[in-house]
Amino acid sequence: MRARPDIPAGTLHRLSVTSPVLEQNRLGDPSTRDIIVYTPAGHDGAGLPLLVDLAGFTSGGPAHVNWKNFGENIPERLDRLIHEGALPLTVVAFPDCFTRLGGNQYIDSAAMGPWATWLTSDMLDAVESRFGCGGKGRRGLFGRSSGGYGALVHAMLYPDVWSAAACHSGDMAFELCYLPEMPSALRAIARYGSVETFVTEFESGPKYPGGAMHDLMTFAMAATYDPDPDPDTFCGIRLPVDLETCDVIEDRWSNWLSWDPVQMADRHTDALKSLKGLWIDCGTVDQYNLLYGARRVARKLHAAGVRHTYEEFDDNHSSIDYRLDRSLPFLVEALMA
């Protein structure tokens, strides 16, 4: 049952893209990926702006088009916003970027794979060539949590590809959101004997203990931000702390921090200034402490004269898709300007 059966529904198209680029990962993940593409009701997508949805950790683009109880999935949200006249017509792509370690930060990693390269090349080429949408100056991306992180980092690193971005509750201020998770990850290693045993038992099921998902996330971040160059290290995972004392290993932790948007903002001011639109928001009671990182980034952007919209809202990290009602029109209008 659709949330609003009384309004026109857009069309969902499924593309399957095989990319040699994605063969370059140490997780054994497949290089063939589905991309679900939304086109508005009665339109084939030609000439429209393109938005790309980057899913949060534990999710993937195709999950965002699934039926949702007591609410809207994203295509239904797009239908409603377009029907209400709040959102100009746009194409939205939902790529499958899920990994063995549970998610993606959407950057190139020697362990996780060259995901940024894939998104800005093979994925984009497949969608734009099929639907005639997007193009230079007409591409944006959005996401929440890990997806919000990916949107913001892509805006910094690939301003020649993306012209607008929306970051909802994205990962930043790593010492506040990631370091507090390290003791739990160490206890998981001690309990299972190794990261490899933890991951393989997590995969084998039939269910995982309550806190295990956070530990898996910590291992995924390690494989993303500071993969071990030793090819014999399982999935390239090494932590930035001493396994006995949890003391920070400074050279490893500095590798993580080099990917922190709070640090990156200083190095990519010109890229951010070139954007047509930049949206950042975060809940005031975000349980992963991301509010403080968002405030730090917003303060830096303001001081540097980077045009952006920054908002805080009275909520936590979970179930905040309703924020898209504000950011999606912002993005499309910016791309059409």
N, C-alpha and C positions, 0 to 999 in steps of 0.2 A: 504494500500500500504506500503510495506517494504521500508525502506530507501535505502537498497542495494539488490534488487531482484536478482542480478546477482551472489550472493555468497551463499554458503550453509547455511542453517538456523538450529540452534540448536532446541532441543525439550523442550517444557514446560510441566511439569507434575504438577498436583494439588493433594496435600495431605490434608486430613481433620483430624485434631488431637484434640481429646477431652482429656483434662487434669484436674484432680482434683486440681492440683496446682493452676490453674488460677481461681478456684472458690473462692479463698481467696482474694476478692477485695470488696471495699465498694462503687463502682460505679455502680454495677449491670451489669457489662460487661460479655459477654458470655465466657465460658471456652472452647468452641470448636472453633478452629482457622484453617484457610487455610494457607498452605505453598506452594508457587509456587517454583518449582525446575527446574533450567535450566541445561540440559546436552548438550554437544557440538554435532554438526552434526556427525552422524555415530558412536556415542559412548554412552554406557549405563551408564557411570559414574563410573564404578567399578575401584578402585585403584587410582582415581584422587584426587587431593587436593580439599578441600571444602572452599568456601567463603560464608559468610552470610552478606546480605545487611540489614542494619538498616536504616529505612526511617526517614526523618526529621519530625518535628512537622507538624501536619495537614495531613500527608500522611501515607501510609502503604505499606508494601512490594508488595502486588499484584498490586498496582498502578504503580509500576516501570516497569511492563511488558506490560502496555497498549500502544496502538499506540500513536505515538507522531508526531505532525505536524512539518514540516520543520526541522526534526532532527531524532535522534535515541532514542529509548527506551534502557534500559540497555541490554536486550538480543541481540538486534541488534548491540549494541556497542561491546558486547562480540563476536558475529559472525565476525564482521569486524576485530577486533584486532587479533582473531585467524587466520582468512584468510590471514591477512598481515604478519603473523609470529611473531607479537609483543607480543602475549599472549600465553603461554603454555595452553594445555587443562585443564579445571577446571570445577567443578560443582559449581553452585551458588544458594543459597536458599534465597527466598524472603518471610519472615514470616509476617503474619498479626498481628501487635502489636498495632493497633489503639485502642483508648479508648474513653469513653464518653466525656472526657475533651479535646479531640482533638489530643492527641499524647502520646509520651512515652519517658522517659529518660533511659529506659532499666536497671533500678536498682530495687531491692526489696523495696516495700513500703507497709506499713500497709493499706494505702488507695487505691492506684492505683493497687496493686497486686504484687506478687513476680515474676516480669518479668525476672530478671537476673537468678533466679532459673529455670524458664521455658526454657529460651534460652539455658542454659547449661545442661539441662537434657532432658525433654520430646521432645522439638523441635529437639535437636541434635540427640537424639536416633531415632526419626522417620525418619529423612533424611538419616542418615548413615546406618541404618539397611535396608532401602529400596534400596539404590543405591550403597552401598559398597564403599563409598567415605570417605574422611577425615581420622579421627583417630588421635591419639596423635601425635603431631608435624606436622600435615598436615591440621590444621584448622586456618582460619583467618576470620576477619570481617572488614567491612568498612561502612562508612556512612558520611552524611553531616549534619551540624547543630546539632539538637538533636541526630541524628544518629552518627555523628562524636563524640559527647560527649560520647554516649554509647560505641562506639568502643574503645575509649581511656580508659574509666573507666573499661571496661571489661578486657583490657590488663593489667591494674593494679591489679585488684581483682581476676582474674581467669587465671593466666599464665599457670596453669596446664591444662586448656581447650584450650585456644587460643595461637597460636604461632606467629601470625602476626596481625597487625592492621593498618588501615588507617583512620585518623581523618581529614576530610575536614571541615574547618570553624566550629569547635565544640564549644559548650558553655563552656566558662571559663572566669576567672576574673569576678565573679558574681556581684561585686559592680559596674562594668561598663556595664554589659549587662542586669541585672535584676533590680537593685535598681532604675534606671531611669524610669522603667515602673510602679513603685508603685503609683505615683500620679494619673495616668490614671485609675488604678484598683480601687483606692479609690473613684474616681468620678463615676465609674460604679456602685459601691455598693450604693453610695448616690442616684444615679439616679433611681435604681431599688429597693432599700430598703433592699436587702440582696443578698448574693452570690447565694443562691438557686434560687431566682426569676430571676436573671440575666441568670443563666445557663439554666433554664427551658424555658425562653422566647427565648433565643438563639436557643435552640433545636426546638422550635415550629415554627420558621420562620415566614413568608415565606422567609425572607432574614435578614441578620444581618447588623448593621451599620458598617462603615468602620473600626473603631478602635477596634471593639469588639473582633476580633480574638486575638489581643495582650493581651487584658484583660483576655480572656479565657486561654491563654498561662500562664499568671502570676498565675492564680488560679491552673492550672495544676502543675506548678512548686511547689507551696505551698503544694499540696497534695503529691507530690513526695518527696521533701527534708525534710519537717517538718510537717507531718500529725498530726492533733489534735487527741490525744488519746481518747477524748470523743466520744463515738459511736454515739451520737446524733448530732454531727456536720456534716453538709451536705458535703458528699464526703471527709470528713476529712480536709476541706480547712480552714486554718487560715493564715493570712499574718504575715510577720515578722516586721510589722510597726504598729504604733498607728493609729487607724482608723480616728481620728480627726486631728492629727498634722503631720502624716507621719514620726514621730520620729522612728528610728530603735529600735526594741525590741531586746536587745543584745543577750539574751539566745536563742531566736528563730533564729535570724540571724546567730548565731554561728552554729546552726544545718545545715543551708543552706551551710555555708562556709566549713563545714566538707566534703561536696560533690563537692567542687570546685577543678577541676584538678590541678589548681595552688597550692593549699594546699595539695592535695593528692599526688602529685609527690614526695614530701619529704618523705612520709611514705611508698612509694611503689617502691623505687629505685631498689631493688633487683629483684622484679617481672619484671620490665621493662628491666633490663639487661638480663633477661633470654629469651627474645623474639628473634625470628629469624629476624624479621623485624618490624620497627615502622616508619610510615609515618605521618607527620603533615604538613598541609598547611593552608593558609588563604589569602583572598584578601586584598590588601592594602587599599581599601576603603570600607571595610565591614561596613554596616550601623548599626550593633549591637555592634560595638566596640570590636569584638572578636579578631582582630589582636593583640591587646596589651596583651591579655591573652595568645595567641599562642606564642608570643615572650617571655613572662615570663616563660612559660613551657619549651620552647626550650632552654632558657638560663640555667634553672635548670638542664635539661637533659645533656647539654654540660658540665656543671660544675661537674656533678656526674659521667661522663664517660659513659653515656647510649648511645649506638649506635642508631642513628635515622637519618632520612632524614627530613629536614625542608625546606619548600619553601614558598615564598610569590609570589603572582601574581597580575597583574594590573586589578582588577575587584572587584565587591562587593559580597554580600552574595547570590545573586539569579542566577539561571540558569548556574550553574558551573559544570554540569555533565562532561564536556569535561576534567576536571581534572582527571577523572577516567582513561583516556588514559595513564596517567603516573603512577597512584598508583596501578592499578590492575595488570599490569605486575610485578611491584615491589613486590607485595604481593605473587603472585604465584611462582615467582622465588625464593623468600625467603623460602617459604614452601617446595620447592623441593630441596633445598640445603642440 
